[in-house]
Amino acid sequence: MKSKIVALSNNEDFKKLLKQKKISNKYITLFFGKLENKNNKKFNISFVVKKKQIKNAVKRNKVKRRLRNIVNDLDKKTSINYNLSYLVIAKTTMLNNEYQVIKETLFQDFKKIK
């Protein structure tokens, strides 16, 4: 089921997600949990790339584009829990590795969440 992907907008939403469950690997840290006042028909996910870790804006945007593309593929090929909201924080290792390896790792992490 293809649904509209919506980013988190409130600072409070980010703070609430950071206090909930997380999964971490060498490419990303994934925070997830339930938020109140959330539309269950929309896929709530945000991507964060820290400026202190990746200084160049072009590289930060490249990492976010990669993550968005992976999540779009994930949405098409697998079932994702739309009741949860997600926060993906990228690590510097995403720049140096192949896209396919990162994609497989993220697919495994999202399969753990049910």
C-alpha positions as CSV (number, residue, x, y, z in Angstrom):
1,M,0.0,0.0,0.0
2,K,1.5,3.3,-1.1
3,S,0.8,6.1,1.3
4,K,1.9,9.7,1.8
5,I,5.1,10.1,3.7
6,V,5.0,12.9,6.1
7,A,7.9,14.4,8.2
8,L,7.6,15.1,11.9
9,S,7.2,18.8,12.4
10,N,7.0,19.6,16.2
11,N,10.0,19.7,18.4
12,E,7.9,17.9,21.1
13,D,7.4,15.0,18.6
14,F,11.1,14.6,18.2
15,K,11.7,14.7,22.0
16,K,9.0,12.1,22.6
17,L,10.4,9.7,20.0
18,L,13.9,10.1,21.4
19,K,12.6,8.7,24.7
20,Q,11.0,5.7,23.1
21,K,12.4,2.5,21.5
22,K,15.4,2.4,19.3
23,I,17.4,0.1,17.0
24,S,20.9,0.9,16.0
25,N,23.3,-0.4,13.4
26,K,26.5,1.0,11.9
27,Y,24.7,3.2,9.4
28,I,21.7,4.6,11.3
29,T,20.0,4.9,14.6
30,L,16.2,4.3,14.3
31,F,13.9,5.7,17.0
32,F,10.2,4.6,16.8
33,G,7.1,4.8,18.9
34,K,3.5,5.9,19.1
35,L,2.6,9.6,19.0
36,E,-0.8,11.1,19.9
37,N,-2.7,13.1,17.3
38,K,-1.2,11.2,14.4
39,N,-3.0,10.2,11.2
40,N,-2.7,6.4,10.8
41,K,-3.1,6.6,7.0
42,K,0.1,8.6,6.6
43,F,3.7,7.3,7.1
44,N,5.3,9.5,9.7
45,I,9.1,9.5,9.3
46,S,11.9,12.1,9.5
47,F,15.6,11.9,8.6
48,V,18.3,13.7,10.5
49,V,21.9,14.1,9.4
50,K,24.0,16.0,12.0
51,K,26.0,18.9,10.8
52,K,28.8,18.2,13.3
53,Q,29.3,14.7,11.8
54,I,29.0,15.6,8.1
55,K,30.1,19.2,7.5
56,N,29.4,19.5,3.8
57,A,25.8,20.3,2.9
58,V,26.0,18.4,-0.4
59,K,27.0,15.2,1.4
60,R,24.3,15.6,4.0
61,N,21.6,16.0,1.3
62,K,23.0,13.0,-0.5
63,V,22.6,10.9,2.7
64,K,19.0,12.1,3.1
65,R,18.2,11.4,-0.6
66,R,19.5,7.8,-0.1
67,L,17.5,7.3,3.0
68,R,14.3,8.7,1.4
69,N,14.8,6.4,-1.6
70,I,15.4,3.3,0.6
71,V,12.2,4.1,2.7
72,N,10.2,4.5,-0.5
73,D,11.3,1.1,-1.7
74,L,10.6,-0.3,1.8
75,D,7.1,1.1,1.7
76,K,6.4,-0.6,-1.7
77,K,7.9,-4.0,-0.9
78,T,7.1,-4.7,2.7
79,S,4.4,-3.9,5.2
80,I,5.2,-1.1,7.6
81,N,3.4,-0.3,10.8
82,Y,1.6,3.1,10.1
83,N,0.6,3.4,13.7
84,L,4.2,4.2,14.7
85,S,6.3,7.3,13.9
86,Y,9.9,6.9,13.0
87,L,13.1,9.1,13.4
88,V,16.1,8.1,11.4
89,I,19.5,9.6,12.5
90,A,22.2,8.9,9.9
91,K,25.9,8.1,10.8
92,T,29.0,9.1,8.8
93,T,29.5,5.5,7.6
94,M,26.6,6.0,5.2
95,L,28.8,8.0,2.9
96,N,31.5,5.4,2.4
97,N,29.4,2.3,1.8
98,E,27.5,1.0,-1.2
99,Y,23.8,1.7,-1.5
100,Q,22.7,-1.9,-1.8
101,V,24.5,-2.9,1.5
102,I,22.9,0.0,3.4
103,K,19.5,-0.9,1.9
104,E,19.6,-4.5,3.0
105,T,20.6,-3.5,6.5
106,L,17.7,-1.0,6.8
107,F,15.3,-3.6,5.5
108,Q,16.4,-6.0,8.2
109,D,16.0,-3.3,10.9
110,F,12.5,-2.4,9.8
111,K,11.5,-6.1,9.7
112,K,12.4,-6.3,13.4
113,I,9.7,-3.7,14.2
114,K,6.3,-5.2,14.3
